[in-house]
Amino acid sequence: MNNILKNEKAMIFLGGVAAGTLGAKILKSKAAKKLYVTTLANGMKLQQDAQELFETMKEDAEDLCFEARKEVTKESNSDEK
């Protein structure tokens, strides 16, 4: 047993196993699951808000293009007279 404690590679391996075991316990905890759900819900809300903003910007741009075309048509008709 004393040789294992002096062996650096064995200690690194045992530390990795301990960290993995502890990490798995933490990831499966109720607090961690609550954090995952909250983070995912916030991400989905952010995505939805971004999509709504994009649609609004798209509609505004379409309105501007329509008005610009209407203005160009109006000007070309007045030039012909």
N, C-alpha and C positions, 0 to 999 in steps of 0.2 A: 504494500500500500504506500509506503514511504517513497518508493521509486516512482510511482505514478504521479505523486504530488510534485516531484522534482522534474518530471518530464514536461517540457514546455508545450509540445504538440498535444499531449494528452489533456493538459489543463485548458488549452484553447478549445479542444473538442468538447470537453465537459462544460465549459462556459457557453459554447454555442448551443448545446443541448438544453442547458438551463434557460438560456435566453429564449430559445424557441418554445419551450414548455410554458414559460411565463407569458410570452407574447400570445400564445394560443389561448391561455386563460383570460387574458385581458381582452382579446378580440371577441371572445364569446360572452363577455359580461353584459349585463342588462344596460349599464351606463354606456358602454361602447355601442350597443345596438341602437340605443336612443339617439346617440350622436350621429350614427350613420343615417338613420331615418330623417333626422332634422336636416342634416347636410344635403341629403338627396332631395328632400322637399323644397329646400331653399334654392337648390340648383334648378329644379323643374320650374319653380315660380319665376326665377330670373330668366330662364329660356322663354317662358310664355310672355313675359313682359317685353322681352327683346323682339319677339315675333310680332306682337301688337304694335310696337313702335315702328318696326319695319313696314308693316302694312299701312300705317298712318302716313309715313313718309312717302311710300309708293303712291298712295292715293293723292297726296298733295302734289307730287311731281306730275302725275297724270293730269291733274287739274291745270297746273301751270302750262303744260304742253298744249292742252286743248285751248286754253285762252290765248297762247302765243300763236297757234295756227289760225285761230279765229281773227286775231289782230292782223296777221299777215294777209289773210284773205280779204279782210276789210280794206286794208291799204291798197292791195292790188286792184280791187274793184274801183276804188276812188281814183286811182291813177289812169284807168282805162277811160274814164268819162271825160 
